[in-house]
């Protein structure tokens, strides 16, 4: 071994000799960036592998603390199904099961409750960042962006001397033409 080189990790045992109850890690299944020459079961990048797990196209891992592992028997069954042309059932796209599987979609047309509180405050007159946070919660910039997408015209200008750093003044210039659909 020369100075300055890392020792080579031991090669994983042959997949064929492992018991069905044995566990393997993602680095044994898919290519990793750290050691792309390491022998793996599937010739896919780690990001593709994790996407397959997330989308239900590969068996779910067994969690041991923070570590994700797969039972060799499950992986063998998945490989056999792939060779036979069997596809995993797709994850549900609608209904209660899909609500758990997917993050909530953002709606552009109707502002969130905190955005409605911000609209109400802006109707009363110009508001500072701190005033907006008090009525509409955190992430004022994101809320104002949502409102602009919904058709509200809101101006933003820097607060003057003595104001806290990163403080702005917001003014409601005009509301969407579709009238009272966003009334607070």
C-alpha positions in Angstrom: 0.0 0.0 0.0 1.4 3.4 -1.0 1.2 6.4 1.3 -1.8 8.6 0.7 -4.1 6.0 -0.7 -7.2 4.6 1.0 -7.4 0.9 1.7 -9.8 -0.9 -0.6 -13.0 -2.0 1.3 -13.6 -5.7 1.2 -15.7 -6.9 -1.7 -19.3 -7.7 -0.7 -20.0 -11.4 -0.6 -21.5 -12.8 -3.8 -25.2 -12.1 -3.9 -25.9 -15.7 -5.0 -24.5 -17.2 -1.7 -26.4 -14.9 0.6 -29.5 -16.2 2.5 -32.9 -14.8 1.6 -33.0 -13.2 5.1 -29.7 -11.4 4.7 -29.7 -7.7 4.3 -28.0 -5.6 1.6 -27.6 -1.8 1.4 -28.2 0.6 -1.5 -24.5 0.7 -2.3 -24.7 -3.1 -3.0 -27.7 -2.7 -5.4 -27.0 0.5 -7.4 -24.0 2.5 -8.5 -22.7 5.1 -6.1 -20.7 8.2 -6.8 -18.0 7.3 -4.2 -16.9 4.1 -5.8 -18.4 3.7 -9.3 -16.3 0.6 -10.0 -17.8 -1.4 -7.1 -19.8 -4.4 -8.3 -23.5 -3.9 -8.0 -26.7 -5.7 -8.9 -28.3 -3.0 -11.0 -26.5 -0.8 -13.5 -28.4 2.4 -12.4 -27.3 5.5 -10.6 -28.1 5.8 -6.9 -30.5 8.7 -7.6 -32.4 6.6 -10.1 -32.5 3.7 -7.6 -33.9 5.9 -4.9 -36.5 7.4 -7.3 -37.6 3.8 -8.0 -37.9 3.1 -4.3 -39.9 6.3 -3.8 -42.3 5.6 -6.7 -42.9 2.0 -5.6 -41.1 0.4 -8.5 -38.6 -1.3 -6.1 -39.4 -3.0 -2.8 -39.5 -0.7 0.3 -36.4 -0.9 2.5 -36.2 -2.2 6.0 -35.0 0.5 8.4 -32.4 -0.2 11.0 -32.0 3.1 12.8 -31.2 5.6 10.0 -29.9 2.9 7.7 -32.0 1.5 4.8 -31.5 -2.2 3.9 -33.3 -4.6 1.7 -33.9 -8.3 2.3 -32.0 -10.4 -0.3 -35.1 -12.5 -0.9 -37.2 -9.4 -1.8 -34.4 -8.2 -4.1 -34.2 -11.6 -5.8 -38.0 -11.7 -6.2 -37.9 -8.2 -7.8 -35.1 -9.3 -10.1 -37.0 -12.4 -11.1 -40.2 -10.3 -11.7 -38.2 -7.9 -13.9 -36.8 -10.8 -15.9 -40.4 -12.2 -16.4 -41.7 -8.7 -17.4 -43.9 -8.2 -14.3 -44.3 -4.6 -13.4 -44.9 -3.3 -9.9 -48.4 -1.9 -9.5 -48.3 1.9 -9.9 -48.8 4.1 -6.8 -52.3 5.5 -6.5 -52.7 9.0 -8.1 -56.2 9.8 -6.6 -58.1 9.2 -3.4 -57.0 8.8 0.2 -54.1 6.5 -0.6 -52.6 9.0 -2.9 -52.8 11.7 -0.2 -50.2 9.8 1.8 -48.1 9.0 -1.2 -47.8 12.5 -2.6 -47.2 16.0 -1.1 -50.1 18.3 -1.3 -50.4 20.2 -4.6 -50.1 23.9 -4.4 -53.1 25.8 -5.7 -52.3 29.0 -7.6 -55.8 30.4 -8.0 -56.9 30.7 -4.3 -54.6 32.1 -1.7 -54.0 30.2 1.6 -55.6 31.3 4.9 -52.4 33.2 5.9 -52.4 34.9 2.5 -56.0 36.0 3.1 -54.9 37.6 6.4 -52.2 39.4 4.5 -54.6 40.7 1.9 -56.9 42.0 4.7 -54.0 43.8 6.3 -52.8 45.3 3.0 -56.4 46.6 2.3 -56.0 48.7 5.5 -52.8 50.3 4.2 -49.1 49.8 3.7 -47.5 47.1 5.9 -44.0 46.3 7.0 -42.5 42.8 7.0 -43.0 42.5 10.8 -46.6 43.6 10.6 -47.2 41.1 7.8 -45.5 38.3 9.8 -47.8 39.1 12.7 -51.0 38.6 10.7 -49.9 36.0 8.1 -47.2 34.0 9.8 -43.7 33.3 8.4 -42.4 33.4 4.8 -44.0 36.7 3.9 -42.1 36.9 0.6 -43.5 33.5 -0.5 -47.0 34.6 0.5 -46.7 37.8 -1.5 -45.4 35.8 -4.4 -48.5 33.5 -4.2 -50.8 36.6 -4.1 -49.1 38.1 -7.2 -49.6 34.8 -9.1 -53.3 35.0 -8.1 -53.5 38.4 -9.7 -52.9 40.8 -6.9 -50.6 43.8 -7.7 -48.4 44.4 -4.6 -45.4 46.7 -4.6 -42.4 46.1 -2.4 -39.9 48.7 -1.3 -37.1 48.8 1.2 -37.9 50.1 4.6 -36.2 53.4 5.5 -33.5 54.2 8.1 -33.9 52.6 11.6 -35.9 49.7 10.2 -34.6 46.2 10.9 -32.4 44.6 8.3 -34.2 42.8 5.5 -37.4 44.8 6.3 -39.7 45.9 3.5 -42.9 47.9 3.1 -45.7 46.2 1.1 -48.6 48.1 -0.6 -51.7 46.6 -2.3 -52.0 48.5 -5.6 -54.8 46.5 -7.3 -56.8 43.3 -6.8 -57.7 40.7 -9.4 -60.5 41.5 -11.9 -62.5 38.4 -10.9 -63.8 40.4 -7.9 -64.8 39.0 -4.6 -63.5 35.4 -5.0 -60.6 36.1 -2.6 -62.5 38.1 0.0 -61.2 37.8 3.6 
